[in-house]
Each structure stands twice: as C-alpha cells, then as structure tokens.
Amino acid sequence: MAMASALPLLLVPRPIVSPRPAAAGRFLSLSAPLSTAAPAPAPVEPLKGGGRLARLQTLHAASCCNSAPAAASGGVEAARAKGLQLVAWYLLSLDKHPVATKAVTSAVLTLAGDLICQLVIDKVPELDLKRTFVFTLLGLVLVGPTLHFWVLVFE
C-alpha cells in the first residue's frame, strides 16, 4: 500500500533541464559574461478529468505492451517512458491485487535466483528442473503471500 503512493509521482511529466549552459564550441568563452540565473523550467499542464484517477485510467488504457508510442517517438526518452510505464503498471497492479502481485514477483525472483545458483555458482552441466520448479512453487505459494501478511502484522 505504501508503494502505491509513489505512483502519482511517476505519472507527472517533468521537463528535462540541462545543468550546463549551451556553448558554441567545446569550451565556454570567458569573454562573454555568464548568467547566474538558471532558465525557468517549462510549465507543466495539469491533466484534466479528476487528478490521480484520470492519470491511472490513462495509464490503464495505454497498455504496457503497446509499443506504438515508443516506436513513434524513439530514442532515450521513449525507453525511459516505457520503463516508467512498466513501473507504474506494476505499482497499479500492486494496488489492485497486492497478494497475487507479490506472489508472482516472489516466484520470478526465486526462479531467477535458483537459475543463477545452478548456472553460475554450482556450474552444473545440466539444470535440475525439479529443484527449479520446487523453488518457484515455494516462492509463489509460500514466500510471497506469507511475507505480505507478515509485514502487515508489524505495520
């Protein structure tokens, strides 16, 4: 529940302001006086339609698997927006279905942990799929839901 409070912060567009002034060449010219005032950031338009709920509905409507906006804009900004959209989608699912989301997250992490242990640390010639399945199942059924309720006890 506490993680969901970061969701509105991820959805608010912010202008990117360069910390250094633009120079004509590689080095700044010392003959021209440097301005000490930082440029004012561009104003951010508020979203219409009810604040946080409108932003969540907009996010829900634009699926994390829809690659049309990312392909249209291209570049680092598109990748950053796609990454933030994935984080926002995860936080939204954590808000709606906390136990299921934590169970699946725990299962994925125990699966990755067991594969890393077998391949990197133990360096086995052949994967033990039964062991991987048991660890993943324990993460899904036992670890994720148990830790969810365990943390609730102490809050």
N, C-alpha and C positions, 0 to 999 in steps of 0.2 A: 504494500500500500504506500510505503514511503517512497518507493522508486517512481511511482506514478506522478509525484509532484514535480519531477523534472521534465515531464512531457511537454508542458506549455513552453518551457524554455527552448526546447529543440525545434518547435514549430514556428517560432517568431523569426522572420527573416532579418538578418543584420547586414549592414553594409560592410564591405571589406575596405579598411583604410590602411594604406601603406604607411609604416612608421617613418620612412625616409622620404625626403623631398625628391622629386624627379630632377635629374641633372641631364644636361645636354650631352656631356661626354662621360668618360669613365670616372672622373674625379669632379668634385664640386669646385666651382670657381670661387676664389676668395675675394675677387674684386666686387662682386655683387653682394649686397647685404643679405644675410639670411633672416628669414622671418621666423620669429619665435612662436607665433600663434599657429596652432595645428588647424588644418582645414576642418570645417564643420562637417560632420557626417550627414549623409543624405537622410531626409526624413523618411520614416518607415510608415507606410499606410496601414492603419488598423484594419483588420479583417471585419467584414460586415456579416451580421447574422447571428450574433449571440456569443461572441468570445470563444472560450475554450471548446464548447460543444461544436461550434461551427468548424473549428480547426480539426477536431477529431473526426467529424463526419467527412471533411475534405480529405483527410488522410486515409480514412477507411475507403472512400470512393476511389482514390488513386492507389491501387494495389501495389504492394512492394514488388510484385513480379512484373509489373507493366514497365517495359523498357522504352516506350516511345518518348517520354520527356527526356530521358538521359541520352538517347541517341540523337535527338534533335539539337540539344544544346552542346553536348560533347565537352571534353576537357576535364580538368580537375574539379571544377565546380559541380559538374554533373555527377562525378564519382562521390564527392562529398555529400551532395544532396541525396544520392541513392543510399549512402551509408547512414545518414541521419534518418532517412525514411525507414530503413530497416530497424534502427534502434527505436524509433518512435512506434513502429508496428509491434516490436517486442514488448515495449512498455505498455502499450494499449492491451495486448493480449494478457500481460501480467495483471493488469487492472481487471479485465473481464473474467479470466479463468486462472486465478493465481496458483492453485494446486496443480492443475494439469500442465501449466506452463513450466512450473518449477520441476515437475516430474520429468517432462521431456528434456528440459535443459540438463538435469542431473543424468539422465540416460545418455545423452550425447557426450557429456563430459566424461562419464565413466567408460564409455566406448572408446573415446579418443585416448584416455589415459591407459587403458589396457592395451590398445594397439601400439602406443608409444613404448610401453613397458616391454611388450613382446619383441617389437622390431628393433628398438634402439638399445635398451638395457640388456635384455636377455639374449638378443640376437639369435632367435630360434630359426631353424631352417624352414619350418612350416608352422603356420599360425594354428593355435589351439582355438578353434571356433566355438567349442563348447564353453571354454573358460570365458571367452569374449561375450557370448550370449548370457552367461550367468551374471557377469559383472554388469552388463547393460540392463538386464532384467531387475537386478537388485537396485540399480540407480533409479529405474523407472518406478518400481513398486514400493521400495522401502526408503531409500535415502531422500529423494526429493520431497514426497509428502510428509515424512517424519520430521525433516528439518523445517518445513513450513510451519507445522504446528508447534514444534519445539521453540522456535523463535517467537511465536505468538504468545507462548506462556510467559516469556521473560519481558515482553513489551509492556 
